[in-house]
Amino acid sequence: MTEGKVEYILKTETVIKQYKQYDEIITAVNRVSISVYEGEFVAIIGTSGSGKSTFLHCCAGLDKVDAGHIYIRGQDITQMSHDELGRFRGENLGFVFQKHNLIPQFTALENILIPTLMCNKEDGSYEETLRRLCKTLAIENRLHHLPSELSGGQQQRVAIARALINMPQILFADEPTGNLDRANADEVLDLLIKTRDEIGQTIVMVTHDMKIAERADRVYRMDNGELVVDRDYSGGVPRPHRPRNYNSGR
């Protein structure tokens, strides 16, 4: 934040996302505006079909909006070409899905390193990040196992490491604990918050779990495609900037 001006890591302006269903137009996201400070943990809750996952996918550049703007670090991703957006996402954004989406033929390590290959990272440039992530996520001794040889909680930890290996500015998470039991869900959330606290990670998470939402700095509720503030634990001020301790240089 600069003097006299608030700078957000994520800012959306009247985002609209529509789908055509037979002869009917469905507005999944209806003029949604949101601002997220660096280092914040923002949770978005809502019933099934409320538009929360669609909005998250738009913010992460996975879905194209029909109207509005999405700024990340001041850059409007809605105006980027396909190739520009792909590079930008690889360098700045991480995404954790509800279903881990690991490639079954690849080991845990190979799955984690996929984003480094897609972004043409130099060999060895990610080694310290990899070591620290695996230690934080407690998967050091599972790296050479296939997904089928891992528990559900371990698979999701691998997916989290994959999302963080390029040290993204923002981690988007869509129901990351939805397929886990209570113990594993609490453990995965603890690990995400620990990672956030260690490296200054910004987290924007869709969840149906109020126990998770209550640990966020701010909670938004989506209803019929619209977004409202449900709870604000931040006091209306940005969280202090945390240094990014991994070898990202950012």
PyMOL commands that set and color helices and strands:
alter all, ss='L'
color gray80, all
select helices_A, chain A and resi 52-59+77-79+82-92+108-118+127-136+140-142+147-149+152-164+182-199+210-213
alter helices_A, ss='H'
color red, helices_A
select strands_A, chain A and resi 10-21+24-36+41-45+67-72+75-76+93-96+170-174+202-206+218-223+226-232
alter strands_A, ss='S'
color yellow, strands_A
deselect
rebuild
show_as cartoon
